[in-house]
């Protein structure tokens, strides 16, 4: 049985999200409402790369970090980056004579500006989008051959300003066919597009320019992510009665998406945040389409989805709705995470044959609850996609901080009451965990922020408190049962942390290489998770075959297989995010504890 498990688990965890159709949400509170979220909504690859680069710089301890202009056209993301010490400057003069790092943003700059910034003595990091650099090359190549340049784009846009720098003396910027009609007669001309230009506008404009030139080369430099986004948006707008575009009002590509949709769906609205949604408009729509600009993070779109759900809820509160709200409160406040730690500790006690000690269960719950609150308060809610969670940590920062430290002190006091050596372990782990979000202050980020550091540290901390401490308290450390419990806990918690990290990345939350998925990429991460599940199932299967605690091991094996099946099913639909992701992932420990409890009753 065990020999066939690797292939089985690999098949389960290799299920991919179908990319040829949008994600559909039939909101449970109204079966007549369908909300369709475009697959292409969210950050484009160039934006992701630029944000990842500045986060790597921040985590390496290089400060101050400046970006030449806003890194992306999104106010909310810029505010989050500022909280991490990454600040935008409007001109080169603002950093002249200063030290630190200067980042060239994804839009690129002119060759003259680049020479100037590299002569300032600062460390210069070029985060220009590779697709924008391709346009630079096209323009530069033809300019050197005597070609004039016509750029179809927005005058004054940062990308267009950079493109003009490569065009030499003869360059023109036109917004569309009408402006192209006013161009002078041209000899040789190369026609390029701003990478986020509307394709139909570019092709029509290029045809007009071609008619005014003796020789014309048309280079369609609209990037593929933009073309894909526009095509999907047009298809979606044609089959809904309300289209919502999420993104900054000053974002050029978001404005183009809005204009595209308005031609096909007159009932189109452009919102920057969920606060701008009109409840009356939402309640009258039957089919809603949602997309977002290239500079709009996924978590902003998720907040819009959540607000739509709230607006469509029936006024009468059912028992199911009340239960859902209670679960939301537990997840948002980290109480559910504390319960998960209690559950895992119970499982580890059973694995080691320990006497179930309620004091150790409470200690583990308080310890984990305290550290998770401290980390979320320190992050100021930026690690959450849901509006209510952000509001919780912004509005109740002080009471949450007090609650976290009181819980931490209670866990320390309880550990001291149990044994001094238990106190030493708990105090060491708690102190390291509480200091982790402030690691930039003591200049040891190179030692602490290795790839996947957050996920590894979380697993080790939980493993120590949930598995090692029960063995230490009852004098069975360094036994085979203790080794098994510690390994079991570390692998499960590492998988938990990585899976939550995956949802964070898919939501475009501001995370760096401390996130295992962000550091190693999709293929390696899923291979690691699959290997862990194979190892866990193989160990439990082998123990079951040997007859070691058969009922308990069999129950845990069933619980683990159920979890693997749930993950595979979830991935075959779409990646769960936010509240439901936490509820599902942390719920595995509660399920395992329930099965462990059942094993002792039959």
Buried (B, 14 or more C-beta within 10 A) or exposed (E): EBEEBBEBBBEBBEBEEEEEEBBEBEBEBBEEBBBBBBBBBBBBBBBBBBBBBBBBBBBBEBBBBBBBBBBBBBBBBBEBBEEBBBBBBEEBEEBEEEEBBBBBBBBBBBEEBBEEBBEBEBBBBBBBBEBBBBBBEBBBEBBEEEBBBBBBBBEEBBBBBBBBBBBBEBBBBBBBBEBBEEBEEBEBBBBBBBBBBBBEBBBBBBBBBBEBBEEBBBBBBBBEBBBBBBEBBBEBBEEBEBBBBBBBEEBBBBBBBBBBBBEBBEBBBBBBBBEBBEEEBBEEBEBBBBBBBBBBBBBBBBBBBBBBBBBBBEEEEEEEBEEBEEBBEBBBBBBBBBBBBBBBBBBBBBBBBBEEBEEBBBBBBBBBBBBBBBBBBBBBBBBBBBBBBBEBBEEBEEEBBEBBBEBBEBBBBBBBEBEEEBBEBBBEBBEBBBBBBEBBEEEEBEEBBBBBBBBBBBBBBBBBBBBBBBBBBBEBBEEEBBBBBBBBBBBBBBBBBBBBBBBBBBBBBBBBBBBBBBBBEEEEBBBBBBBBBBBBBBBBBEBBEEEBBEBBBBBBBBBBBBBBEBBBEBBEEBBBBBBBBBBBBBBBBBBBBBBBBBBEEE
